[in-house]
Amino acid sequence: MKFNEFGKTGLRVSEIGFGGSRIGGVFADRNSSREALNVLRKALDSGITFYDTADMYSQGESESLIGKAFHGRREQVIIATKGGYCLPARRNLIKRIKPLIRPIVQALGLKRARLPGGMSGALSQDFSPSYLTKALEASLKRLQTDYIDLYQLHSPGVPFMQSDAFGEALQTLEKLKTQGKLRFYGIGTEVPEEAPFCLSAPGISSVQLGFGLLDLQALDHGTLADAAARGVAVIARGCFGGGLLKASLDEAQLKAATPKWQRILALRSLSSSMGRSVLDVAFQFCRGTPAVSVTLLGMRLEDHLRDNLRYLEAPPLNAGEYAALRQL
Ligand SMILES: NC(=O)c1ccc[n+]([C@@H]2O[C@H](COP(=O)([O-])OP(=O)(O)OC[C@H]3O[C@@H](n4cnc5c(N)ncnc54)[C@H](OP(=O)(O)O)[C@@H]3O)[C@@H](O)[C@H]2O)c1
């Protein structure tokens, strides 16, 4: 495993980070908790030290699984979590009755995208000092730890970052840092326009943004260069396009799923001319971009981990290959 500097924090992080948004939850198989614990532990045994989660992933179950998996090995991992989204009442109810509804969801074969709208409830956000403090305490409990390595504001959005409340949120994080409840703090973004506001925020150590072969804006717009110049660590997510780069999707499925389908087909043919799979090339592209400290891969299954470790062993792109992908 190669380890990278994490901005100016002095932390060194594995170049692959475990994306924890898809572990746990009502849509997971019956054995999924066992499988998730197994994958998490094997990931650490394989040298992956960076784990990204959020309090709202799987209504808190993602954090709980990470806490359980690394109980007794806390100092070996870097845990990055997020706060700021409030679980609406309906989702809170789902959280409490999850053991009861999971078998029903499975028996009916329901998938996340087919969840009746009324069941999910709209998400709201709260970055007030009292909410963030309470959310962080709850995360500490689920993660079975007394400190969080990296606490991220979860997609605060431009209007919030232009308001006075943003300053208050940052002061709260600074205070929690002084209390030793978090070591560093950063911001997770939803869209590229948010990144410049994050980078100019005082005290932040990292920015998490969408970056990869399906999303080159952070590179094209100079965000990555700006982050590097400021010593802010970049956490890249969406390396596999949230699953869109999977080889199993046929052309009709791609057309239905994304307006970027033609680009995906072009990436497939360019990767195959390099004698490599698209996922391998997608990972090599992120790891070959110097400003990226850690590339999150949204793992769920042992097969994902096995494949990702294989990509890690594969040779990096040469300059010509990187340029060809960049120009596509
Ligand atoms: N706003 C935010 O802060 C934010 C937003 C989104 C994500 N994130 C973070 O970023 C992480 C990555 O999320 P992402 O959705 O962008 O995921 P991604 O890594 O781009 O894609 C993950 C998906 O790719 C598919 N896949 C195929 N082969 C794989 C392999 N070898 N390894 C892993 N996945 C493989 C899987 O689909 P199948 O499961 O169908 O096989 C998986 O669900 C999340 O877990 C979360 O930690 C943060």
The ligand as a Tripos MOL2 file, in Angstrom:
@<TRIPOS>MOLECULE
LIG
   48    52     1     0     0
SMALL
NO_CHARGES

@<TRIPOS>ATOM
      1 N1        -21.5180   14.4090   -0.4220 N.am      1 LIG1
      2 C1        -20.6250   13.5470   -0.0050 C.2       1 LIG1
      3 O1        -19.8830   13.8270    0.9060 O.2       1 LIG1
      4 C2        -20.5370   12.1840   -0.6590 C.ar      1 LIG1
      5 C3        -21.3980   11.8560   -1.7180 C.ar      1 LIG1
      6 C4        -21.2540   10.5990   -2.3160 C.ar      1 LIG1
      7 C5        -20.2810    9.7230   -1.8530 C.ar      1 LIG1
      8 N2        -19.4680   10.0430   -0.8100 N.ar      1 LIG1
      9 C6        -18.4260    9.1070   -0.3060 C.3       1 LIG1
     10 O2        -17.7290    8.5730   -1.4000 O.3       1 LIG1
     11 C7        -17.7580    7.1360   -1.3500 C.3       1 LIG1
     12 C8        -17.7330    6.5790   -2.7620 C.3       1 LIG1
     13 O3        -19.0380    6.7730   -3.2980 O.3       1 LIG1
     14 P1        -19.4510    6.6990   -4.7920 P.3       1 LIG1
     15 O4        -20.9150    6.4960   -4.8240 O.co2     1 LIG1
     16 O5        -18.9190    7.8790   -5.4510 O.co2     1 LIG1
     17 O6        -18.8110    5.3400   -5.2340 O.3       1 LIG1
     18 P2        -17.8590    4.8500   -6.3900 P.3       1 LIG1
     19 O7        -16.6630    4.3640   -5.6980 O.co2     1 LIG1
     20 O8        -17.7430    5.7890   -7.5310 O.co2     1 LIG1
     21 O9        -18.7610    3.6230   -6.9250 O.3       1 LIG1
     22 C9        -19.0720    2.5680   -6.0940 C.3       1 LIG1
     23 C10       -19.9250    1.6020   -6.8640 C.3       1 LIG1
     24 O10       -19.1810    1.0820   -7.9720 O.3       1 LIG1
     25 C11       -19.4880   -0.2900   -8.1580 C.3       1 LIG1
     26 N3        -18.2600   -1.1210   -8.2470 N.ar      1 LIG1
     27 C12       -17.9290   -1.9590   -9.2200 C.ar      1 LIG1
     28 N4        -16.7670   -2.5330   -8.9820 N.ar      1 LIG1
     29 C13       -16.3280   -2.0490   -7.8440 C.ar      1 LIG1
     30 C14       -15.1690   -2.2630   -7.0910 C.ar      1 LIG1
     31 N5        -14.1920   -3.0940   -7.4660 N.pl3     1 LIG1
     32 N6        -15.0300   -1.5830   -5.9560 N.ar      1 LIG1
     33 C15       -15.9800   -0.7010   -5.5350 C.ar      1 LIG1
     34 N7        -17.1160   -0.4710   -6.2310 N.ar      1 LIG1
     35 C16       -17.2850   -1.1420   -7.3630 C.ar      1 LIG1
     36 C17       -20.2950   -0.7590   -6.9600 C.3       1 LIG1
     37 O11       -21.5850   -1.0310   -7.4320 O.3       1 LIG1
     38 P3        -22.3160   -2.3570   -6.9440 P.3       1 LIG1
     39 O12       -22.4820   -2.1630   -5.4650 O.co2     1 LIG1
     40 O13       -23.5870   -2.3090   -7.6970 O.co2     1 LIG1
     41 O14       -21.4230   -3.5080   -7.2760 O.co2     1 LIG1
     42 C18       -20.3000    0.4240   -5.9960 C.3       1 LIG1
     43 O15       -21.5680    0.5960   -5.4150 O.3       1 LIG1
     44 C19       -19.0180    6.8340   -0.5570 C.3       1 LIG1
     45 O16       -19.0200    5.5490   -0.0030 O.3       1 LIG1
     46 C20       -18.9720    7.9240    0.4720 C.3       1 LIG1
     47 O17       -18.0650    7.5410    1.4850 O.3       1 LIG1
     48 C21       -19.5830   11.2730   -0.2320 C.ar      1 LIG1
@<TRIPOS>BOND
     1     1     2 1
     2     2     3 2
     3     2     4 1
     4     4     5 ar
     5     4    48 ar
     6     5     6 ar
     7     6     7 ar
     8     7     8 ar
     9     8     9 1
    10     8    48 ar
    11     9    10 1
    12     9    46 1
    13    10    11 1
    14    11    12 1
    15    11    44 1
    16    12    13 1
    17    13    14 1
    18    14    15 2
    19    14    16 1
    20    14    17 1
    21    17    18 1
    22    18    19 2
    23    18    20 1
    24    18    21 1
    25    21    22 1
    26    22    23 1
    27    23    24 1
    28    23    42 1
    29    24    25 1
    30    25    26 1
    31    25    36 1
    32    26    27 ar
    33    26    35 ar
    34    27    28 ar
    35    28    29 ar
    36    29    30 ar
    37    29    35 ar
    38    30    31 1
    39    30    32 ar
    40    32    33 ar
    41    33    34 ar
    42    34    35 ar
    43    36    37 1
    44    36    42 1
    45    37    38 1
    46    38    39 2
    47    38    40 1
    48    38    41 1
    49    42    43 1
    50    44    45 1
    51    44    46 1
    52    46    47 1
@<TRIPOS>SUBSTRUCTURE
     1 LIG1         1 GROUP 0 **** ****
